[in-house]
Amino acid sequence: MTLPPGGWSSQRHWHSHEDEFVTVLEGELTLVEDGGETLLKAGDCATFAKNSGNGHHLINRSSTTAVYLEVGSRNPDDVISCSDIDMMSPSSDGRFLHKDGAPFPGQG
């Protein structure tokens, strides 16, 4: 994955059925989790356990593009829950829904 200056990897989120692993290959990224922020530089890694409820994402606050590897299983039973906004997404169909399961307009 590449992340330009000012870019976010995603909304802050966690997975119900998928462990994740990221490693920074070039540049630096700020990992934002429930407990705060951590600066990750080339060679640094982070892991995220499934169903932890600890929302995470990466932000590039530097002036150069960062490159990182993201590894996960893409489990079809997984549900991605956003920590800071009213949104979730079941991997089975990829739709974006409100946390109560109601679809956003235009997603039937």
C-alpha positions, 0 to 999 in steps of 0.5 A: 500500500502507498499513503501520500502525505496527509492520507489516512489508510481508512476510518479507525476500525477493528475486525470481528474475524480477522487478525491484521499485520502491517509493516512499514517499508518506506517513510513513516506513519502514525498509528492511531489506536484507542490508547493513543498514537505511535510513530512507525518508521521503516522496519516497524510492525504492528499487529491487531487481534481480531475482535479486540474492539481496539480501533486503529488506522494509519495517518501519513503526517510526513511530507513524503509518500509512505509504503507499507505492507498490510496482511489479513485473511479477508475472512468472509465472516468478518465484520469491520466496525468503525470506532469513531463513526456510525458505520460497519461493513460485513465482508460477505457483501462489502456494503457500508451500513449503520451500526444498527444494520440499516443501509446508507442511502443508495445501498438498498 
